[in-house]
Amino acid sequence: MTLRHPRLPRACGVFVLALPWLWLAGCSSAPPRQAAEPLSAVAVPAALSEEQSQAVTVYALGLVGTPYRYGGNTPDSGFDCSGLIRHVYGLQAGLPAPRTVAQLQGWGHAVPIEALRTGDLVLFSKGGAPSHAGIYVGEGRFVHAPSTGGQVRLDRLKSGYWAQQQVAIRRP
């Protein structure tokens, strides 16, 4: 039995079936795995649905340019890094994120770097406890509130300062 829409040419049906695989292949930012391992080996439970993950990502990107403020947790007052995360996840996913970076270290589930996806948290450290956090938005980039005098911005995980940090991934 052939499954195709009666009004679409056969080539369109093949393209439509292949499209999700092409999209996934084109969006992958993780390096290819060295050893063949089953996909379930990197499966990580998540409270965040795919729709919520997309909503978190889009909303976080929309906050780029908001002023930094230590202890800030709203777009009107400004954000520090954990305030940004708490605001975004609370508003877009209904998940009450912890208020400090130290508490974020234990929130959700640890994720191996090869399983990183949009909506995941990235926590940075210089070898000890994490001191900074952001929201991964895809293509090797994350949104975060970096420092006093700055603004919420989009940076690359592999750029300058951030590439020198140890990164832990958490999935709410």
ROMIMAR-674337 format. One record per residue (C-alpha): z, x, y; residue in three letters. Coordinates in pm, 1 decimal, always signed. Example, Ala and Ser with C-alpha at 12.3 -4.5 7.8 and 13.67 -1.06 7.14 Angstrom:
BEGIN
<node><w>+780.0</w><u>+1230.0</u><v>-450.0</v><nupa>ala</nupa></node>
<node><w>+714.0</w><u>+1367.0</u><v>-106.0</v><nupa>ser</nupa></node>
! end
This chain:
BEGIN
<node><w>+0.0</w><u>+0.0</u><v>+0.0</v><nupa>met</nupa></node>
<node><w>-100.9</w><u>+143.6</u><v>+339.2</v><nupa>thr</nupa></node>
<node><w>+134.9</w><u>+91.1</u><v>+631.4</v><nupa>leu</nupa></node>
<node><w>-60.5</w><u>+80.5</u><v>+954.6</v><nupa>arg</nupa></node>
<node><w>-117.5</w><u>-159.2</u><v>+1233.7</v><nupa>his</nupa></node>
<node><w>-440.5</w><u>-358.5</u><v>+1179.3</v><nupa>pro</nupa></node>
<node><w>-558.1</w><u>-294.5</u><v>+1539.1</v><nupa>arg</nupa></node>
<node><w>-498.3</w><u>+83.4</u><v>+1544.5</v><nupa>leu</nupa></node>
<node><w>-744.2</w><u>+333.8</u><v>+1400.9</v><nupa>pro</nupa></node>
<node><w>-611.3</w><u>+540.8</u><v>+1112.9</v><nupa>arg</nupa></node>
<node><w>-586.9</w><u>+853.7</u><v>+1331.7</v><nupa>ala</nupa></node>
<node><w>-353.1</w><u>+672.9</u><v>+1572.1</v><nupa>cys</nupa></node>
<node><w>-124.3</w><u>+575.8</u><v>+1285.4</v><nupa>gly</nupa></node>
<node><w>-101.1</w><u>+936.8</u><v>+1168.2</v><nupa>val</nupa></node>
<node><w>-33.8</w><u>+1054.1</u><v>+1524.1</v><nupa>phe</nupa></node>
<node><w>+239.5</w><u>+793.5</u><v>+1575.5</v><nupa>val</nupa></node>
<node><w>+408.0</w><u>+899.0</u><v>+1250.3</v><nupa>leu</nupa></node>
<node><w>+385.0</w><u>+1268.8</u><v>+1342.4</v><nupa>ala</nupa></node>
<node><w>+498.7</w><u>+1226.4</u><v>+1703.3</v><nupa>leu</nupa></node>
<node><w>+876.9</w><u>+1240.7</u><v>+1638.8</v><nupa>pro</nupa></node>
<node><w>+833.0</w><u>+1563.1</u><v>+1437.6</v><nupa>trp</nupa></node>
<node><w>+616.8</w><u>+1719.0</u><v>+1707.4</v><nupa>leu</nupa></node>
<node><w>+872.4</w><u>+1622.9</u><v>+1971.9</v><nupa>trp</nupa></node>
<node><w>+1157.6</w><u>+1775.1</u><v>+1773.8</v><nupa>leu</nupa></node>
<node><w>+962.9</w><u>+2095.2</u><v>+1712.1</v><nupa>ala</nupa></node>
<node><w>+871.1</w><u>+2128.9</u><v>+2080.3</v><nupa>gly</nupa></node>
<node><w>+1223.4</w><u>+2064.6</u><v>+2210.4</v><nupa>cys</nupa></node>
<node><w>+1404.9</w><u>+2303.8</u><v>+1982.4</v><nupa>ser</nupa></node>
<node><w>+1578.1</w><u>+2581.2</u><v>+2170.5</v><nupa>ser</nupa></node>
<node><w>+1767.3</w><u>+2726.5</u><v>+1875.5</v><nupa>ala</nupa></node>
<node><w>+1617.4</w><u>+3022.6</u><v>+1693.1</v><nupa>pro</nupa></node>
<node><w>+1476.3</w><u>+2957.0</u><v>+1345.8</v><nupa>pro</nupa></node>
<node><w>+1731.3</w><u>+2987.3</u><v>+1067.1</v><nupa>arg</nupa></node>
<node><w>+1723.0</w><u>+3306.5</u><v>+865.1</v><nupa>gln</nupa></node>
<node><w>+1820.7</w><u>+3147.0</u><v>+535.1</v><nupa>ala</nupa></node>
<node><w>+1719.7</w><u>+2807.3</u><v>+409.3</v><nupa>ala</nupa></node>
<node><w>+2020.5</w><u>+2582.9</u><v>+431.6</v><nupa>glu</nupa></node>
<node><w>+2036.6</w><u>+2210.1</u><v>+388.9</v><nupa>pro</nupa></node>
<node><w>+2041.3</w><u>+2006.8</u><v>+709.9</v><nupa>leu</nupa></node>
<node><w>+2374.9</w><u>+1857.5</u><v>+604.7</v><nupa>ser</nupa></node>
<node><w>+2530.9</w><u>+2204.5</u><v>+637.9</v><nupa>ala</nupa></node>
<node><w>+2505.1</w><u>+2175.7</u><v>+1017.2</v><nupa>val</nupa></node>
<node><w>+2569.3</w><u>+1802.3</u><v>+1044.0</v><nupa>ala</nupa></node>
<node><w>+2864.8</w><u>+1737.9</u><v>+1272.3</v><nupa>val</nupa></node>
<node><w>+3037.9</w><u>+1403.3</u><v>+1314.2</v><nupa>pro</nupa></node>
<node><w>+3019.1</w><u>+1258.6</u><v>+1663.2</v><nupa>ala</nupa></node>
<node><w>+3177.7</w><u>+970.7</u><v>+1848.9</v><nupa>ala</nupa></node>
<node><w>+2881.8</w><u>+990.4</u><v>+2087.5</v><nupa>leu</nupa></node>
<node><w>+2573.6</w><u>+789.2</u><v>+1988.9</v><nupa>ser</nupa></node>
<node><w>+2224.4</w><u>+920.1</u><v>+2070.5</v><nupa>glu</nupa></node>
<node><w>+2203.8</w><u>+667.2</u><v>+2356.7</v><nupa>glu</nupa></node>
<node><w>+2538.3</w><u>+777.5</u><v>+2498.3</v><nupa>gln</nupa></node>
<node><w>+2436.8</w><u>+1141.4</u><v>+2466.1</v><nupa>ser</nupa></node>
<node><w>+2123.2</w><u>+1070.9</u><v>+2670.1</v><nupa>gln</nupa></node>
<node><w>+2323.1</w><u>+872.7</u><v>+2929.0</v><nupa>ala</nupa></node>
<node><w>+2574.5</w><u>+1159.8</u><v>+2961.7</v><nupa>val</nupa></node>
<node><w>+2290.5</w><u>+1410.2</u><v>+3007.2</v><nupa>thr</nupa></node>
<node><w>+2097.5</w><u>+1209.9</u><v>+3266.9</v><nupa>val</nupa></node>
<node><w>+2408.9</w><u>+1123.2</u><v>+3466.6</v><nupa>tyr</nupa></node>
<node><w>+2535.7</w><u>+1484.4</u><v>+3462.6</v><nupa>ala</nupa></node>
<node><w>+2198.1</w><u>+1603.4</u><v>+3593.9</v><nupa>leu</nupa></node>
<node><w>+2224.1</w><u>+1343.4</u><v>+3872.1</v><nupa>gly</nupa></node>
<node><w>+2552.6</w><u>+1498.8</u><v>+3989.4</v><nupa>leu</nupa></node>
<node><w>+2393.7</w><u>+1838.5</u><v>+4059.0</v><nupa>val</nupa></node>
<node><w>+2467.9</w><u>+1922.4</u><v>+4422.3</v><nupa>gly</nupa></node>
<node><w>+2808.0</w><u>+1749.3</u><v>+4433.3</v><nupa>thr</nupa></node>
<node><w>+3062.1</w><u>+1981.9</u><v>+4601.9</v><nupa>pro</nupa></node>
<node><w>+3314.0</w><u>+2177.6</u><v>+4395.7</v><nupa>tyr</nupa></node>
<node><w>+3678.7</w><u>+2092.0</u><v>+4453.8</v><nupa>arg</nupa></node>
<node><w>+3968.0</w><u>+2226.3</u><v>+4252.0</v><nupa>tyr</nupa></node>
<node><w>+4133.1</w><u>+1928.1</u><v>+4082.7</v><nupa>gly</nupa></node>
<node><w>+3842.9</w><u>+1703.3</u><v>+4187.1</v><nupa>gly</nupa></node>
<node><w>+3730.5</w><u>+1429.9</u><v>+3953.3</v><nupa>asn</nupa></node>
<node><w>+3497.7</w><u>+1195.2</u><v>+4144.4</v><nupa>thr</nupa></node>
<node><w>+3158.1</w><u>+1230.3</u><v>+4310.0</v><nupa>pro</nupa></node>
<node><w>+3316.8</w><u>+1139.2</u><v>+4645.4</v><nupa>asp</nupa></node>
<node><w>+3595.7</w><u>+1397.4</u><v>+4629.3</v><nupa>ser</nupa></node>
<node><w>+3403.5</w><u>+1666.6</u><v>+4439.2</v><nupa>gly</nupa></node>
<node><w>+3460.4</w><u>+1813.9</u><v>+4094.2</v><nupa>phe</nupa></node>
<node><w>+3608.0</w><u>+2104.5</u><v>+3913.9</v><nupa>asp</nupa></node>
<node><w>+3459.1</w><u>+2173.8</u><v>+3569.8</v><nupa>cys</nupa></node>
<node><w>+3697.1</w><u>+1962.2</u><v>+3361.0</v><nupa>ser</nupa></node>
<node><w>+3701.5</w><u>+1684.4</u><v>+3622.6</v><nupa>gly</nupa></node>
<node><w>+3322.3</w><u>+1666.0</u><v>+3601.2</v><nupa>leu</nupa></node>
<node><w>+3337.4</w><u>+1637.5</u><v>+3222.4</v><nupa>ile</nupa></node>
<node><w>+3613.5</w><u>+1375.6</u><v>+3228.7</v><nupa>arg</nupa></node>
<node><w>+3422.6</w><u>+1167.4</u><v>+3484.8</v><nupa>his</nupa></node>
<node><w>+3085.6</w><u>+1184.4</u><v>+3306.8</v><nupa>val</nupa></node>
<node><w>+3210.9</w><u>+1111.6</u><v>+2954.0</v><nupa>tyr</nupa></node>
<node><w>+3446.6</w><u>+838.5</u><v>+3073.8</v><nupa>gly</nupa></node>
<node><w>+3185.3</w><u>+656.4</u><v>+3279.7</v><nupa>leu</nupa></node>
<node><w>+2880.4</w><u>+702.5</u><v>+3057.7</v><nupa>gln</nupa></node>
<node><w>+3033.4</w><u>+696.9</u><v>+2708.0</v><nupa>ala</nupa></node>
<node><w>+3373.4</w><u>+532.1</u><v>+2751.8</v><nupa>gly</nupa></node>
<node><w>+3539.6</w><u>+844.1</u><v>+2606.9</v><nupa>leu</nupa></node>
<node><w>+3851.4</w><u>+967.2</u><v>+2786.7</v><nupa>pro</nupa></node>
<node><w>+3802.3</w><u>+1343.8</u><v>+2791.5</v><nupa>ala</nupa></node>
<node><w>+4103.8</w><u>+1570.9</u><v>+2833.6</v><nupa>pro</nupa></node>
<node><w>+4164.2</w><u>+1691.4</u><v>+3189.3</v><nupa>arg</nupa></node>
<node><w>+4188.9</w><u>+2067.7</u><v>+3133.8</v><nupa>thr</nupa></node>
<node><w>+3958.6</w><u>+2325.5</u><v>+2978.2</v><nupa>val</nupa></node>
<node><w>+4240.5</w><u>+2429.0</u><v>+2740.5</v><nupa>ala</nupa></node>
<node><w>+4262.2</w><u>+2070.2</u><v>+2614.5</v><nupa>gln</nupa></node>
<node><w>+3882.3</w><u>+2039.9</u><v>+2586.7</v><nupa>leu</nupa></node>
<node><w>+3893.6</w><u>+2326.0</u><v>+2334.6</v><nupa>gln</nupa></node>
<node><w>+4040.9</w><u>+2084.6</u><v>+2079.3</v><nupa>gly</nupa></node>
<node><w>+3844.1</w><u>+1771.6</u><v>+2175.4</v><nupa>trp</nupa></node>
<node><w>+3582.0</w><u>+1640.8</u><v>+1935.8</v><nupa>gly</nupa></node>
<node><w>+3435.7</w><u>+1865.3</u><v>+1666.2</v><nupa>his</nupa></node>
<node><w>+3331.9</w><u>+2230.0</u><v>+1662.5</v><nupa>ala</nupa></node>
<node><w>+2953.9</w><u>+2268.5</u><v>+1644.1</v><nupa>val</nupa></node>
<node><w>+2756.1</w><u>+2572.4</u><v>+1530.2</v><nupa>pro</nupa></node>
<node><w>+2516.2</w><u>+2700.8</u><v>+1796.2</v><nupa>ile</nupa></node>
<node><w>+2211.5</w><u>+2612.5</u><v>+1584.2</v><nupa>glu</nupa></node>
<node><w>+2317.4</w><u>+2246.3</u><v>+1589.9</v><nupa>ala</nupa></node>
<node><w>+2362.4</w><u>+2231.3</u><v>+1971.2</v><nupa>leu</nupa></node>
<node><w>+2223.6</w><u>+1910.0</u><v>+2123.7</v><nupa>arg</nupa></node>
<node><w>+2227.6</w><u>+1735.1</u><v>+2459.3</v><nupa>thr</nupa></node>
<node><w>+2562.6</w><u>+1586.0</u><v>+2548.6</v><nupa>gly</nupa></node>
<node><w>+2762.3</w><u>+1859.5</u><v>+2373.5</v><nupa>asp</nupa></node>
<node><w>+3026.8</w><u>+2056.0</u><v>+2561.5</v><nupa>leu</nupa></node>
<node><w>+2989.1</w><u>+2428.4</u><v>+2616.4</v><nupa>val</nupa></node>
<node><w>+3313.4</w><u>+2621.3</u><v>+2666.5</v><nupa>leu</nupa></node>
<node><w>+3310.8</w><u>+2976.3</u><v>+2798.0</v><nupa>phe</nupa></node>
<node><w>+3560.7</w><u>+3257.4</u><v>+2749.7</v><nupa>ser</nupa></node>
<node><w>+3583.5</w><u>+3632.9</u><v>+2781.0</v><nupa>lys</nupa></node>
<node><w>+3741.9</w><u>+3662.0</u><v>+2437.7</v><nupa>gly</nupa></node>
<node><w>+4059.1</w><u>+3458.0</u><v>+2481.0</v><nupa>gly</nupa></node>
<node><w>+4113.6</w><u>+3094.3</u><v>+2561.8</v><nupa>ala</nupa></node>
<node><w>+3820.9</w><u>+2921.9</u><v>+2732.6</v><nupa>pro</nupa></node>
<node><w>+3828.7</w><u>+2929.3</u><v>+3111.8</v><nupa>ser</nupa></node>
<node><w>+3523.0</w><u>+2718.5</u><v>+3197.5</v><nupa>his</nupa></node>
<node><w>+3324.4</w><u>+2427.9</u><v>+3055.2</v><nupa>ala</nupa></node>
<node><w>+3001.6</w><u>+2238.8</u><v>+3111.1</v><nupa>gly</nupa></node>
<node><w>+2771.8</w><u>+1978.1</u><v>+2957.1</v><nupa>ile</nupa></node>
<node><w>+2466.0</w><u>+2092.6</u><v>+2762.8</v><nupa>tyr</nupa></node>
<node><w>+2151.0</w><u>+1914.5</u><v>+2885.7</v><nupa>val</nupa></node>
<node><w>+1882.2</w><u>+2078.1</u><v>+2670.7</v><nupa>gly</nupa></node>
<node><w>+1634.6</w><u>+2364.3</u><v>+2690.0</v><nupa>glu</nupa></node>
<node><w>+1915.3</w><u>+2621.1</u><v>+2703.8</v><nupa>gly</nupa></node>
<node><w>+2066.6</w><u>+2469.0</u><v>+3020.9</v><nupa>arg</nupa></node>
<node><w>+2401.9</w><u>+2317.5</u><v>+3111.8</v><nupa>phe</nupa></node>
<node><w>+2551.8</w><u>+2132.5</u><v>+3408.9</v><nupa>val</nupa></node>
<node><w>+2886.2</w><u>+2252.6</u><v>+3543.7</v><nupa>his</nupa></node>
<node><w>+3107.6</w><u>+2281.0</u><v>+3852.3</v><nupa>ala</nupa></node>
<node><w>+3131.6</w><u>+2659.9</u><v>+3884.8</v><nupa>pro</nupa></node>
<node><w>+3370.3</w><u>+2768.9</u><v>+4160.7</v><nupa>ser</nupa></node>
<node><w>+3534.2</w><u>+2718.5</u><v>+4496.5</v><nupa>thr</nupa></node>
<node><w>+3276.6</w><u>+2685.7</u><v>+4771.8</v><nupa>gly</nupa></node>
<node><w>+3003.5</w><u>+2598.3</u><v>+4522.8</v><nupa>gly</nupa></node>
<node><w>+2841.6</w><u>+2282.5</u><v>+4396.3</v><nupa>gln</nupa></node>
<node><w>+2778.4</w><u>+2120.6</u><v>+4061.6</v><nupa>val</nupa></node>
<node><w>+2472.6</w><u>+2301.3</u><v>+3934.6</v><nupa>arg</nupa></node>
<node><w>+2235.3</w><u>+2357.9</u><v>+3647.9</v><nupa>leu</nupa></node>
<node><w>+2244.0</w><u>+2702.1</u><v>+3483.7</v><nupa>asp</nupa></node>
<node><w>+2100.0</w><u>+2869.2</u><v>+3174.3</v><nupa>arg</nupa></node>
<node><w>+2324.0</w><u>+2972.0</u><v>+2885.9</v><nupa>leu</nupa></node>
<node><w>+2136.5</w><u>+3302.5</u><v>+2859.0</v><nupa>lys</nupa></node>
<node><w>+2139.6</w><u>+3394.3</u><v>+3228.0</v><nupa>ser</nupa></node>
<node><w>+2341.0</w><u>+3680.4</u><v>+3376.6</v><nupa>gly</nupa></node>
<node><w>+2709.6</w><u>+3597.7</u><v>+3386.2</v><nupa>tyr</nupa></node>
<node><w>+2697.6</w><u>+3318.9</u><v>+3126.2</v><nupa>trp</nupa></node>
<node><w>+2514.7</w><u>+3531.5</u><v>+2869.1</v><nupa>ala</nupa></node>
<node><w>+2808.7</w><u>+3774.9</u><v>+2876.4</v><nupa>gln</nupa></node>
<node><w>+3059.9</w><u>+3503.4</u><v>+2784.1</v><nupa>gln</nupa></node>
<node><w>+3163.2</w><u>+3383.4</u><v>+2440.5</v><nupa>gln</nupa></node>
<node><w>+3047.9</w><u>+3023.6</u><v>+2398.6</v><nupa>val</nupa></node>
<node><w>+3212.2</w><u>+2754.7</u><v>+2187.7</v><nupa>ala</nupa></node>
<node><w>+3040.9</w><u>+2421.0</u><v>+2134.0</v><nupa>ile</nupa></node>
<node><w>+3228.1</w><u>+2092.3</u><v>+2098.8</v><nupa>arg</nupa></node>
<node><w>+3079.6</w><u>+1752.5</u><v>+2018.4</v><nupa>arg</nupa></node>
<node><w>+3280.9</w><u>+1450.2</u><v>+2131.5</v><nupa>pro</nupa></node>
! end
